[in-house]
Amino acid sequence: MWKSNILIDLKHMYLNDLIPIYGKDESLQMLNILIGHYFGLSRVEQTLQSAYKLSESEMLKLHMAVKQLKKNKPLQYIIGETTFIDYKIKVNEGVLIPRPETEELVKLILDNENLSDLNILDIGTGSGCIAIALAANITNSHVYAMDISKKAIETAKQNANINNVNIQFIEDDINKPSSKISHNFDVIVSNPPYVRYLEKSQMKPNVLDYEPEIALFVDDHKPLKFYTAIMNFAKLFLNDGGRLYFEINEALADELRQSLLEYNYDKISIVKDINFKNRFVSAVKVE
Ligand code: GLN
């Protein structure tokens, strides 16, 4: 089936397959990651050991992975993991792949907050990436993480264990919160679904065909639905002086600011991401 079992030959062959879809740089990067993941060869080792001979089963693994990449399956779902800041995060098609913007959200929180003794709730935790990074960096924190999806909670629990952090998980719907919460928070953070269906046509097949719709999309007519639900929840469960941190759709920053004002929030700050898009909002609750 294969003309050669030598690493460099296979790499060239698969590069030719992938370049029309992903371009040269991304294709090479994806192959390097696959080879690193499956065969434990670092990038330098891949160059130094370019004559490395793959076994039948190794070749099959690589072949299957490239086949899935050709069908637009995200690399992170193929290998089942990604890195978020410094943390290894397991992912599957039941959770969104953590985005670089969300790393910036965590950095914003860590820059603004005292790094000890905080009660924190992450709403719509997905893979658990935000909750885990916060729990790992804030000493004596009590971190809670909510999601409506059982599969997401299972994945996030696994990720909390891998990263040795203690998080309390709550399976619940923020739009109809039950009485599972019995205390107050200093910080509530959320990266809820915020892509409007009207924006779907601008999205790529790797996202649309594989990532969970429930984690991405929101009704065109109620694009702030999750933020409003969180502000209603925060009336009861966010301490006075407590902080809200959101990741947002860049087109909805002004609408959300308006809504936060109506809910009587103070110190509303809209923060841009690395691409100069309005991507984060923080605000302080007043009595
Ligand atoms: N930024 C993500 C995307 O464009 C969306 C994340 C979200 O809806 N919370 O795919």
Residues whose N, C-alpha, C, O or C-beta is under 5 A from the ligand:
A	BS01	LIG	N191 P192 P193 Y194 V195 A215 L216
